Protein backbone atom coordinates (compact mmCIF):
# COMPACT_ATOMS: atom_id res chain seq x y z
CA UNK A 1 0.00 0.00 0.00
CA UNK A 2 2.80 2.40 0.91
CA UNK A 3 4.62 1.64 -2.33
CA UNK A 4 1.49 2.46 -4.36
CA UNK A 5 1.13 5.84 -2.62
CA UNK A 6 4.81 6.67 -3.27
CA UNK A 7 4.43 5.70 -6.94
CA UNK A 8 1.39 7.95 -7.34
CA UNK A 9 3.24 10.87 -5.71
CA UNK A 10 6.27 10.42 -8.00
CA UNK A 11 3.98 10.24 -11.07
CA UNK A 12 2.30 13.49 -10.04
CA UNK A 13 5.69 15.20 -9.62
CA UNK A 14 6.79 13.97 -13.08
CA UNK A 15 3.61 15.30 -14.68
CA UNK A 16 4.10 18.68 -12.97
CA UNK A 17 7.67 18.89 -14.25
CA UNK A 18 6.57 18.05 -17.81
CA UNK A 19 4.07 20.91 -17.66
CA UNK A 20 6.36 23.41 -15.88
CA UNK A 21 9.41 23.14 -18.21
CA UNK A 22 7.69 24.46 -21.41
CA UNK A 23 5.93 27.16 -19.42
CA UNK A 24 9.19 28.34 -17.90
CA UNK A 25 11.07 28.22 -21.20
CA UNK A 26 8.62 29.56 -23.75
CA UNK A 27 6.17 31.94 -22.04
CA UNK A 28 6.63 35.50 -20.71
CA UNK A 29 5.60 34.29 -17.27
CA UNK A 30 8.39 31.70 -17.22
CA UNK A 31 10.91 34.21 -18.56
CA UNK A 32 10.07 36.68 -15.79
CA UNK A 33 10.28 34.00 -13.14
CA UNK A 34 13.68 32.95 -14.41
CA UNK A 35 14.92 36.57 -14.40
CA UNK A 36 15.18 36.93 -18.21
CA UNK A 37 13.96 39.79 -20.36
CA UNK A 38 10.67 39.44 -22.11
CA UNK A 39 11.21 39.04 -25.83
CA UNK A 40 9.97 41.87 -28.02
CA UNK A 41 6.67 41.01 -29.56
CA UNK A 42 6.71 40.53 -33.31
CA UNK A 43 4.07 42.79 -34.86
CA UNK A 44 1.56 41.21 -37.12
CA UNK A 45 1.57 42.86 -40.58
CA UNK A 46 -1.71 42.97 -42.39
CA UNK A 47 -1.91 44.08 -46.07
CA UNK A 48 -3.59 47.40 -46.76
CA UNK A 49 -5.94 47.19 -49.69
CA UNK A 50 -6.05 50.43 -51.72
CA UNK A 51 -9.02 51.09 -53.95
CA UNK A 52 -8.31 50.55 -57.69
CA UNK A 53 -8.18 53.82 -59.57
CA UNK A 54 -8.00 53.35 -63.35
CA UNK A 55 -5.72 55.70 -65.32
CA UNK A 56 -7.95 58.22 -67.03
CA UNK A 57 -7.90 58.07 -70.81
CA UNK A 58 -6.12 61.06 -72.38
CA UNK A 59 -8.45 63.72 -73.61
CA UNK A 60 -8.66 63.75 -77.41
CA UNK A 61 -7.04 66.72 -79.13
CA UNK A 62 -8.92 68.62 -81.82
CA UNK A 63 -7.36 68.07 -85.24
CA UNK A 64 -7.81 69.20 -88.83
CA UNK A 65 -10.72 67.22 -90.23
CA UNK A 66 -11.52 66.79 -93.91
CA UNK A 67 -15.00 68.12 -94.63
CA UNK A 68 -16.59 69.47 -97.73
CA UNK A 69 -15.59 69.11 -101.35
CA UNK A 70 -11.83 69.22 -102.03
CA UNK A 71 -10.50 71.44 -104.81
CA UNK A 72 -10.19 70.26 -108.39
CA UNK A 73 -6.59 69.65 -109.49
CA UNK A 74 -4.91 68.64 -112.73
CA UNK A 75 -2.66 65.93 -111.30
CA UNK A 76 -3.41 62.25 -111.82
CA UNK A 77 -2.20 61.29 -108.34
CA UNK A 78 -2.03 63.40 -105.21
CA UNK A 79 -2.12 63.17 -101.44
CA UNK A 80 -2.25 65.64 -98.54
CA UNK A 81 -1.38 64.66 -94.97
CA UNK A 82 -1.74 66.49 -91.67
CA UNK A 83 1.77 65.89 -90.37
CA UNK A 84 0.72 66.74 -86.81
CA UNK A 85 -1.85 63.94 -86.52
CA UNK A 86 -0.71 61.70 -89.39
CA UNK A 87 -4.22 61.75 -90.87
CA UNK A 88 -4.70 61.72 -94.63
CA UNK A 89 -6.83 64.70 -95.61
CA UNK A 90 -6.90 64.13 -99.37
CA UNK A 91 -6.10 61.07 -101.47
CA UNK A 92 -6.33 60.89 -105.26
CA UNK A 93 -5.07 57.54 -106.59
CA UNK A 94 -2.49 57.52 -103.81
CA UNK A 95 -1.69 53.83 -104.29
CA UNK A 96 -1.08 53.95 -108.06
CA UNK A 97 2.62 53.31 -108.86
CA UNK A 98 4.03 56.01 -111.13
CA UNK A 99 7.46 57.35 -112.16
CA UNK A 100 8.48 60.20 -109.85
CA UNK A 101 11.26 62.02 -111.75
CA UNK A 102 13.60 64.09 -109.55
CA UNK A 103 11.59 63.60 -106.37
CA UNK A 104 13.84 60.50 -106.37
CA UNK A 105 16.55 62.77 -104.98
CA UNK A 106 14.78 62.90 -101.63
CA UNK A 107 15.91 59.31 -101.02
CA UNK A 108 19.39 60.06 -102.40
CA UNK A 109 19.76 62.93 -99.95
CA UNK A 110 18.39 60.96 -96.98
CA UNK A 111 20.93 58.17 -97.46
CA UNK A 112 23.79 60.63 -98.01
CA UNK A 113 22.97 62.59 -94.86
CA UNK A 114 22.63 59.49 -92.70
CA UNK A 115 25.59 57.49 -93.99
CA UNK A 116 28.15 59.97 -95.33
CA UNK A 117 30.70 62.31 -93.81
CA UNK A 118 29.35 65.74 -94.68
CA UNK A 119 32.87 67.20 -94.78
CA UNK A 120 34.33 64.57 -97.11
CA UNK A 121 35.60 65.86 -100.45
CA UNK A 122 33.89 64.23 -103.41
CA UNK A 123 35.52 64.29 -106.83
CA UNK A 124 33.28 64.80 -109.86
CA UNK A 125 33.96 62.21 -112.57
CA UNK A 126 32.98 62.05 -116.22
CA UNK A 127 30.02 59.74 -115.61
CA UNK A 128 28.32 62.52 -113.62
CA UNK A 129 28.59 64.88 -116.59
CA UNK A 130 27.52 62.16 -119.03
CA UNK A 131 24.36 61.54 -117.01
CA UNK A 132 23.19 65.05 -117.86
CA UNK A 133 24.37 65.05 -121.49
CA UNK A 134 23.10 61.58 -122.44
CA UNK A 135 19.73 61.78 -120.70
CA UNK A 136 18.77 65.43 -120.99
CA UNK A 137 18.93 66.00 -117.26
CA UNK A 138 19.06 69.09 -115.08
CA UNK A 139 22.44 69.97 -113.61
CA UNK A 140 24.39 71.84 -110.96
CA UNK A 141 27.00 72.99 -113.54
CA UNK A 142 29.67 70.70 -112.11
CA UNK A 143 32.95 70.09 -113.93
CA UNK A 144 35.10 66.97 -114.15
CA UNK A 145 37.83 67.03 -111.52
CA UNK A 146 36.10 69.42 -109.15
CA UNK A 147 36.11 68.44 -105.50
CA UNK A 148 33.22 69.57 -103.32
CA UNK A 149 32.17 68.57 -99.84
CA UNK A 150 29.23 66.22 -99.54
CA UNK A 151 27.29 68.96 -97.76
CA UNK A 152 27.77 71.40 -100.64
CA UNK A 153 26.85 68.73 -103.17
CA UNK A 154 23.59 68.16 -101.31
CA UNK A 155 22.66 71.76 -102.07
CA UNK A 156 23.58 71.13 -105.72
CA UNK A 157 21.42 68.00 -105.63
CA UNK A 158 18.28 69.50 -104.07
CA UNK A 159 18.17 73.14 -105.19
CA UNK A 160 18.91 73.10 -108.96
CA UNK A 161 18.07 69.36 -108.99
CA UNK A 162 21.52 68.42 -110.24
CA UNK A 163 21.63 64.98 -111.85
CA UNK A 164 25.40 65.42 -112.00
CA UNK A 165 25.45 65.93 -108.23
CA UNK A 166 23.35 62.78 -107.75
CA UNK A 167 25.81 60.62 -109.68
CA UNK A 168 28.84 62.16 -107.94
CA UNK A 169 27.30 61.44 -104.54
CA UNK A 170 26.29 57.90 -105.52
CA UNK A 171 29.76 57.08 -106.83
CA UNK A 172 31.46 58.40 -103.71
CA UNK A 173 29.24 56.76 -101.12
CA UNK A 174 28.38 53.54 -102.92
CA UNK A 175 31.61 52.85 -104.78
CA UNK A 176 29.47 52.62 -107.92
CA UNK A 177 26.13 54.16 -108.84
CA UNK A 178 24.43 50.76 -108.87
CA UNK A 179 25.73 49.89 -105.40
CA UNK A 180 24.21 53.12 -104.14
CA UNK A 181 20.91 52.34 -105.89
CA UNK A 182 20.83 48.98 -104.08
CA UNK A 183 21.13 50.90 -100.81
CA UNK A 184 18.22 53.09 -101.90
CA UNK A 185 16.02 50.08 -102.54
CA UNK A 186 17.05 48.43 -99.29
CA UNK A 187 16.25 51.55 -97.29
CA UNK A 188 12.90 51.89 -99.05
CA UNK A 189 12.13 48.35 -97.88
CA UNK A 190 13.20 49.20 -94.32
CA UNK A 191 10.83 52.17 -94.36
CA UNK A 192 8.10 49.79 -95.58
CA UNK A 193 7.74 51.65 -98.86
CA UNK A 194 6.68 48.48 -100.61
CA UNK A 195 5.49 50.21 -103.79
CA UNK A 196 8.75 52.05 -104.40
CA UNK A 197 11.71 50.95 -106.51
CA UNK A 198 14.71 52.78 -107.97
CA UNK A 199 17.03 52.17 -110.93
CA UNK A 200 19.07 55.36 -110.54
CA UNK A 201 19.69 58.09 -107.93
CA UNK A 202 18.24 61.01 -109.90
CA UNK A 203 14.93 59.90 -111.44
CA UNK A 204 15.83 60.31 -115.10
CA UNK A 205 14.17 57.99 -117.58
CA UNK A 206 16.51 55.45 -119.19
CA UNK A 207 15.66 54.00 -122.61
CA UNK A 208 16.47 50.64 -124.18
CA UNK A 209 17.82 50.05 -127.70
CA UNK A 210 14.30 50.41 -129.11
CA UNK A 211 13.85 53.77 -127.40
CA UNK A 212 11.35 52.33 -124.92
CA UNK A 213 11.50 53.49 -121.29
CA UNK A 214 13.23 50.95 -119.08
CA UNK A 215 10.77 49.96 -116.32
CA UNK A 216 11.55 49.63 -112.64
CA UNK A 217 11.63 53.23 -111.39
CA UNK A 218 8.38 54.03 -109.61
CA UNK A 219 6.64 55.03 -106.40
CA UNK A 220 3.19 56.05 -105.18
CA UNK A 221 1.98 59.34 -103.75
CA UNK A 222 1.39 57.51 -100.46
CA UNK A 223 4.94 56.10 -100.30
CA UNK A 224 6.44 59.42 -101.33
CA UNK A 225 4.63 61.42 -98.67
CA UNK A 226 5.80 58.95 -96.02
CA UNK A 227 9.38 59.31 -97.25
CA UNK A 228 8.98 63.10 -97.14
CA UNK A 229 7.74 62.92 -93.54
CA UNK A 230 10.83 60.92 -92.63
CA UNK A 231 13.20 63.23 -94.51
CA UNK A 232 11.83 66.39 -92.92
CA UNK A 233 12.78 65.03 -89.50
CA UNK A 234 16.45 65.34 -90.54
CA UNK A 235 17.48 68.91 -89.64
CA UNK A 236 20.00 69.30 -92.47
CA UNK A 237 17.54 68.05 -95.08
CA UNK A 238 14.83 70.41 -93.83
CA UNK A 239 17.32 73.27 -93.87
CA UNK A 240 18.46 72.62 -97.44
CA UNK A 241 15.02 72.20 -99.00
CA UNK A 242 13.82 75.45 -97.40
CA UNK A 243 16.76 77.39 -98.91
CA UNK A 244 15.88 79.55 -101.91
CA UNK A 245 19.43 80.36 -103.03
CA UNK A 246 22.88 78.97 -102.25
CA UNK A 247 26.19 80.55 -103.25
CA UNK A 248 29.41 78.56 -103.15
CA UNK A 249 32.54 80.68 -103.59
CA UNK A 250 35.46 79.29 -105.61
CA UNK A 251 38.24 77.46 -103.76
CA UNK A 252 41.40 75.65 -104.74
CA UNK A 253 39.34 72.49 -105.35
CA UNK A 254 36.26 73.78 -107.19
CA UNK A 255 34.78 76.62 -109.21
CA UNK A 256 32.25 79.11 -107.89
CA UNK A 257 28.64 77.92 -108.00
CA UNK A 258 25.31 79.66 -107.54
CA UNK A 259 22.16 77.56 -107.23
CA UNK A 260 18.48 78.57 -107.14
CA UNK A 261 15.77 76.32 -105.76
CA UNK A 262 13.43 75.01 -108.45
CA UNK A 263 10.57 75.07 -105.91
CA UNK A 264 9.32 78.61 -106.59
CA UNK A 265 6.60 78.26 -103.95
CA UNK A 266 9.27 79.03 -101.36
CA UNK A 267 9.10 82.62 -102.55
CA UNK A 268 5.40 82.88 -103.40
CA UNK A 269 3.50 80.81 -100.81
CA UNK A 270 3.49 81.96 -97.18
CA UNK A 271 4.62 79.17 -94.89
CA UNK A 272 6.22 76.97 -97.57
CA UNK A 273 9.11 74.92 -96.12
CA UNK A 274 10.11 72.66 -99.07
CA UNK A 275 10.53 70.03 -100.53
CA UNK A 276 11.35 68.87 -104.12
CA UNK A 277 10.27 69.28 -107.72
CA UNK A 278 10.52 66.79 -110.56
CA UNK A 279 9.79 66.52 -114.26
CA UNK A 280 10.23 63.99 -117.06
CA UNK A 281 8.01 63.25 -120.04
CA UNK A 282 6.98 59.93 -118.46
CA UNK A 283 6.42 61.26 -114.93
CA UNK A 284 4.94 64.60 -115.91
CA UNK A 285 5.28 67.51 -113.50
CA UNK A 286 5.80 66.35 -109.90
CA UNK A 287 6.10 68.11 -106.60
CA UNK A 288 6.56 67.08 -102.98
CA UNK A 289 5.65 70.04 -100.78
CA UNK A 290 5.60 71.03 -97.13
CA UNK A 291 4.09 74.08 -95.45
CA UNK A 292 3.21 75.37 -91.99
CA UNK A 293 0.49 77.85 -91.13
CA UNK A 294 -1.49 78.70 -87.98
CA UNK A 295 0.30 75.98 -86.02
CA UNK A 296 -0.45 73.25 -88.56
CA UNK A 297 2.06 71.35 -90.72
CA UNK A 298 0.87 69.84 -93.99
CA UNK A 299 2.89 67.63 -96.36
CA UNK A 300 1.70 66.58 -99.78
CA UNK A 301 2.58 65.08 -103.14
CA UNK A 302 1.59 65.92 -106.70
CA UNK A 303 2.38 63.33 -109.40
CA UNK A 304 1.80 63.68 -113.12
CA UNK A 305 0.33 67.17 -113.11
CA UNK A 306 -0.49 68.63 -116.51
CA UNK A 307 2.57 70.90 -116.61
CA UNK A 308 5.24 72.49 -114.41
CA UNK A 309 3.09 75.51 -113.52
CA UNK A 310 -0.01 73.50 -112.67
CA UNK A 311 1.90 71.34 -110.20
CA UNK A 312 2.43 74.52 -108.13
CA UNK A 313 -1.18 75.68 -108.46
CA UNK A 314 -2.35 72.15 -107.58
CA UNK A 315 -0.24 72.26 -104.43
CA UNK A 316 -1.47 75.75 -103.51
CA UNK A 317 -5.10 74.73 -103.94
CA UNK A 318 -4.65 71.66 -101.75
CA UNK A 319 -2.80 73.62 -99.08
CA UNK A 320 -5.34 76.45 -98.99
CA UNK A 321 -8.13 73.90 -98.66
CA UNK A 322 -6.25 71.92 -96.00
CA UNK A 323 -5.38 74.90 -93.82
CA UNK A 324 -9.01 76.09 -93.99
CA UNK A 325 -10.41 72.79 -92.69
CA UNK A 326 -12.18 72.84 -89.30
CA UNK A 327 -10.34 71.74 -86.19
CA UNK A 328 -12.60 69.30 -84.38
CA UNK A 329 -12.36 66.37 -81.99
CA UNK A 330 -11.72 63.07 -83.77
CA UNK A 331 -14.66 60.68 -83.97
CA UNK A 332 -14.62 57.93 -81.32
Buried (B, 14 or more C-beta within 10 A) or exposed (E): EEEEEEEEEEEEEEEEEEEEEEEBEEEEEBBEEEEEEEEEEEEEEEEEEEEEEEEEEEEEEEBBBBEEEBBEBBBBBBBBBBBBBEBBBBBBBBEBBBBBBBBBBBBBBBBBBEEBEEEBBBBBBEBBBBBBEEBEBBBBBBEEEBBBBBBBBBBBBBBBBBBBBBBBBBBBBBEEBEEBBEBBBEBBEEBEBEBBBBBBBBBBBEEEEEEEBEEEBBBBBBBBBBBBBBBBEBEBBBEBBBBEEBEBEEEEEBEEBEBBBBBBBBEEBEBBBBBBBBBBEBBBBBBBBBBBBEEBBBBBBBBBBBEBEBBBBBBBBBBEBBBEBEEEEEEE
